[in-house]
Amino acid sequence: MNKSELIEAIAKEAGLTKTDAGKALDAFTGVVKTALKDGDTITLVGFGTFKVAERAERKGLNPKTKQPITIPAARVPKFTASKVLRDVLVTK
């Protein structure tokens, strides 16, 4: 599902216009980006948690030259699905 298909599904589910659903989706992603940039955690009960994980500096190899390189430390986004969401995906 791409962004336009997601907007269409949100509009249908919530009874909104596609324009309003698009604005809502853009607002949601903007708030998530801002919160994560500030180091906050976002928890949506029944869906999951967005947070920032710290990735330590590590050694690696340049695949082209096979020379050792240092991969710098980084802050990366992480999503952890809730038990409710995981249970929806379990096939019985």
N, C-alpha and C positions, 0 to 999 in steps of 0.2 A: 504494500500500500504506500503510495507516495503522498506528498503533502496535499495536493488537490483532491485526491480520493479521501483522505482523512477529513478535510474540510467538508466535503460533501456528506460524509457519514455523520459528522458532528451536527451539521445543519439538519439532517433528516431526523436524527435521534432527539435533538433538543427543540425541534420545531422553529429553527432560526433560518434566516436567509444565509446564503453562502458567504455574503459579505460580512455579516455579523459573526458567523462561525470563524471566518478567516481572521477577523480582528481579535476574537477571543483566543484563538490558537497562538497568534503572534504575541498577544499580551502574556499568555502563559509561558511561552518559551523565553520571552524577555525577562520575566520575573525570575524564572529558574536560573538563567544565565547570571543575572545580577546577584542573586542570593548566593550562588556557588562562588562567584568571584569574590564576594565578601566573606567567604568561609562558612556560610550558614548551611544548615541541613534542612531539607524539605521532606516532610513525611506526609504522605497521603494514605490515610488508614484504608486498608482494603486494596491498595494498589502497590505501593512501594516507597522507597526512600532514595532521594538523590543526595549525594554528598561528595565531598572532595577527598581524594586519597593522595597521600604523598608517596611518590615513587623515588627511591634512593638512586644516587649516582651508581652506575655500574659499568663494567667492562664489556665490550662487544667486539665483533669483527666486521670490517668493511667487506661485504660480500664480493665486491668487484676486485679489490686489491689484496684481500686476506690480511690486511694490516690491522693490528689492534687499535681500537678507538675507545674513548671514554664517552659514554652516553650520559648526559647531564641529568641531575635530579629534576623532577617535574611534579607539578600538581595536576592531577587528572580527574575528570568527572567519573563517578561510579554510581550505578543504580542497583539497588537490591530489591528484588520483587518480594511482596508480602506473601504470607502463607496462603491467603485467599486467592491471590493471582496464580500462585504456583499450583494450587489445587484445581483451578479451572483448566490448566494445561495437562493435567494428569489424565491419561486414557485408562479406562477400566475395562 
